[in-house]
Amino acid sequence: MTGKTVPEIQSAALALLREGTVVPAHPLALDASRKLDRRRQKALTRYYLDAGAGGLAVGVHTTQFAIREAGLYEEVLSLAADTAANWTDRPLAMVAGLAGPTAQAVAEARTAVKLGYNAGLLSLAALKGRDQDALIEHCEAAAREIPLVGFYLQPAVGGLHLDADFWARFAAIDNVVAIKVAPFNRYRTIDVIRGVVEAGAENRIALYTGNDDHIVLDLVTPFTAMRDGKPVTLRFVGGLLGHWSVWTKGAVDIFRRCRAEASAGAVSTELLALDSRVTDCNSAFFDVANSFHGCIAGCHEILRRQRLLEGIWCLDPHEDLSPGQKEEIDRVSRMHADLADDGFVAANLERWLG
């Protein structure tokens, strides 16, 4: 952002993250040879920003963890950061995915800071089988490098079961600024709430939904836990979602409506009913019927239909649509066409690709 110092940019980004915003998880644009398509990668970034996203998450699951083995991690993060900085002057919350054992996560955090990212979303999948002390030490090491966003990833796709005690210890780490709550499980979602309240961190840590099965309800529901015999209520302030990598303009509209109605204390039955429709779309995009096998390809398929992507190729040639998934995407695209942003994309596509 021109005219602003790095500390000013960081301060504005973290303030935005605390306030709450829409953070799409950025996909990876590849060509038919499964090589990075820089033109379409930049177009995706521009699309999300013009759709009203307040930030981007890059190097996360939706970007494909395999970018690390392919030697693309720094290039992909750099491309998104540079494209965003050259496209808009407004504050953005740029979140870098951090993965692997501690040495790798720390190295990725340092790379992210160098490239201008404001926070790191830390995956713990590589530490499966380690005890809680080891997990906390890992988180503390990453937090010494970059403001940290915790990540409760659902076990069905490699996440760990993390209880309320873990989240209390995690929330006590000073440089934790947010938590993405994505266990797809109401009991485990409440464990995160309990942990944050136990740590007394409810005014410091922003909660972001990643629960694709209850996006709307997470954004309008007050969550209450008890501390010292008194209720403490928290709310999700935003979402950091692979689901929001598609139909993003519609997602921003829904987010703004959720914020407005929740703030007014009068959530309409119409908005509550929208939760099931959004979840139905997610069931097709994320291939719930096949245990999420085609989740990345499903998002790619929507972007391909809008011509933002040339194809649905992933780095792993075995990652593709599952049998019947295309038909499910056809169904939800027809039934929930009012949630799509096809017209917005069509009107701006050539400019984004320019």
ZIMO-V940056 format. One record per helix or strand. SS is the DSSP state (H for helix, E for strand). FROM is the first residue (numbers start at 1). TO is the last residue. If there is no record, write none. Layout:
SS | FROM | TO
SS | FROM | TO
This chain:
H | 6 | 19
E | 22 | 25
E | 30 | 30
E | 36 | 36
H | 38 | 50
E | 55 | 58
H | 61 | 63
H | 65 | 67
H | 73 | 87
E | 93 | 98
H | 102 | 114
E | 119 | 122
H | 125 | 127
H | 132 | 143
E | 148 | 153
H | 155 | 157
H | 164 | 171
E | 176 | 182
H | 186 | 198
E | 206 | 209
H | 215 | 220
E | 223 | 227
E | 230 | 234
E | 236 | 241
H | 243 | 245
H | 248 | 264
H | 269 | 285
H | 288 | 290
H | 295 | 305
H | 325 | 335
H | 337 | 339
H | 342 | 353
